[in-house]
């Protein structure tokens, strides 16, 4: 059983910042460092979309154009955690944010991800 648990969501004004965290655990997830870790988001009435992904060692990152320069993804393999620092937030960033794990270190599509968290709500007010 693999569990991904997100935290850190909330309500923030436009221009503000939030820091999302995702903690991984489970007997079959002993090799956290062998998974690429991604963040996706889903706004009301819209499809889930890719936000960012980080490779196994943390040196390789890819961002969606909509968040590039504002969001930063990082990971701590010793603690089996991945973090999404979100700055200069905009109302259009409002969504449920999901953490996911993939054997592919640079996956940007949902089918490539094996494990998903339950999501955390981020609301940005104007």
URZIBEL-V498278 format. One record per residue. RES is the residue in one small letter. PHI is phi in whole degrees, -180 to 180 (999 if undefined). PSI is psi in whole degrees, -180 to 180 (* if undefined). BURIAL is 1 if it has 24 or more other ideal C-beta (glycine too) atoms within 12 Angstrom, else 0. Layout:
BEGIN
((RES	PHI	PSI	BURIAL) (RES	PHI	PSI	BURIAL))
END
This chain:
BEGIN
((x	999	126	0) (x	-111	135	1) (x	-125	133	0) (x	-120	123	1) (x	-123	118	1) (x	-90	153	1) (x	-153	165	1) (x	104	-4	1) (x	-70	171	1) (x	165	-165	0) (x	-106	131	0) (x	-144	152	1) (x	-80	155	0) (x	-55	137	0) (x	93	-12	0) (x	-84	-174	0) (x	-132	152	0) (x	-142	154	1) (x	-125	115	1) (x	-96	143	1) (x	-126	152	1) (x	-137	123	1) (x	-109	130	1) (x	-105	141	1) (x	-154	167	0) (x	133	149	0) (x	-61	-35	0) (x	-91	10	0) (x	-117	36	0) (x	-71	-18	0) (x	-112	65	0) (x	-54	-36	1) (x	-71	-7	1) (x	-95	4	0) (x	-112	137	1) (x	-75	139	1) (x	-116	129	1) (x	-124	162	1) (x	-121	136	1) (x	-127	166	1) (x	-144	154	1) (x	-138	116	1) (x	-88	158	1) (x	-56	129	0) (x	77	5	0) (x	-122	163	0) (x	-76	156	0) (x	-67	138	1) (x	-131	153	1) (x	-69	140	1) (x	-116	-54	1) (x	-162	156	1) (x	-142	148	1) (x	-129	138	1) (x	-75	-179	1) (x	-59	-42	1) (x	-94	-10	0) (x	92	-2	1) (x	-90	-16	0) (x	-112	124	0) (x	-135	149	1) (x	-136	139	1) (x	-127	150	1) (x	-68	148	1) (x	-58	-33	0) (x	-68	-19	0) (x	-119	-5	1) (x	-59	132	0) (x	89	-13	0) (x	-115	-34	1) (x	-108	148	1) (x	-134	126	1) (x	-102	141	1) (x	-148	167	1) (x	-145	156	1) (x	-129	100	0) (x	-68	-29	0) (x	-66	-31	0) (x	-104	-1	0) (x	56	48	1) (x	-130	153	1) (x	-133	142	1) (x	-126	145	1) (x	-124	108	1) (x	-88	122	1) (x	-117	117	1) (x	-116	165	0) (x	49	49	0) (x	-66	146	1) (x	-121	157	1) (x	-55	-33	0) (x	-72	-6	0) (x	-83	-7	1) (x	-60	124	1) (x	-179	170	1) (x	-89	128	1) (x	-103	132	1) (x	-119	139	1) (x	-96	144	1) (x	-148	156	1) (x	-123	137	1) (x	-138	147	1) (x	-70	-19	0) (x	-87	127	1) (x	-78	-7	1) (x	-137	31	1) (x	-74	136	1) (x	-121	5	1) (x	-119	146	0) (x	-59	-42	0) (x	-60	-20	0) (x	-77	-11	0) (x	-99	129	1) (x	-87	-38	0) (x	-125	144	1) (x	-134	147	1) (x	-85	179	1) (x	-85	-15	0) (x	98	155	1) (x	-137	137	1) (x	-82	132	1) (x	-120	125	1) (x	-125	125	1) (x	-114	118	1) (x	-93	149	0) (x	-90	*	0))
END
